[in-house]
Amino acid sequence: MSGLTQVKPRDYEEAFSVEGESPYAVWAASRDTPHALQVGDVIEVDAFELRIVKYVGFEQAKWVLPEDKTPAEVQPAAAMA
């Protein structure tokens, strides 16, 4: 599928840093290294803009953050029993 991909921060960890003028320049710089970009990898471009590697190239990605629960939603299990 192409288009905006929603990714969860808990599924990713920062592995390395490399600079390039474009996502494809970063891909080329990381090729043939232990940190070569693979399908599903996420890179950060220009101040928190994300791209995810897909078979078709680089697509836009967005972090999906969990919603904060209100105190009424967060109840101890013993109180519910």
N, C-alpha and C positions, 0 to 999 in steps of 0.2 A: 504494500500500500504506500502511496506517496501522500504528502501533505504533513500538517502539523502532528507531531508525536508528543504525547504527554508521558513524561518520565518521572519516576519517584526517586528522590535523593537517596533513600535507604538502599536502593538497588545499585548504586554506583559509589566508587571511591576514587579520589584523585590518585592517578598512577604516575604521571610524569608531566613535564611542562616543555613545550616546544613552541617557537614562534614562527609565523609565516604570514605572507601577505593575503592568503586566502585559505579556506579549508583544504583545497587541493594541494597547495604548497605544503601545508602541514602533513597531509597524507604522504606526499612525495618524500618529505624530510624524514618521516618515521619508517618508511619502507625499508626492508632489509635490516631492521634493527630489532632488538628484543621487544620494543614497544610499538611495533607496527599496528596501525589502526585496523580494527576488525569490524565487521558488520555488528551493529548494536552499540558500538562505542559512541560516547558523547564528547564533543569538544566545545569549549567556550570561545566565542568570537566576539570581539568588540564589546566590552563591558556587559557581561551577563547574557549576551545573545547566544543561544545554544544551537548546535547542529548535531544530528545523529547520523552515523554512517549507515547507509542502506545499500542494497544491491544496485540501486539506480543512481547512487551518488550521495550527496549530502542533503538532508531535508531539515527543515526547521523543527526544533524541539522546544518544549516548555516544561519547567519543573511543576509538578503537582504536589502541593503541600497538604498535609492532613489538616482538617478543620479542627479548631480548638473546641473542646466540649465545654458546655456551661456547667457550673457546679451542680445543677439539678440533674444533668445527664450522667454525671460521675457519682455513682453511689457505691458504697462498699457492698460486696456480695452478701454479707451477713444481714444487711438492712433489707435486702430484696427477698430473703428467704422467709 
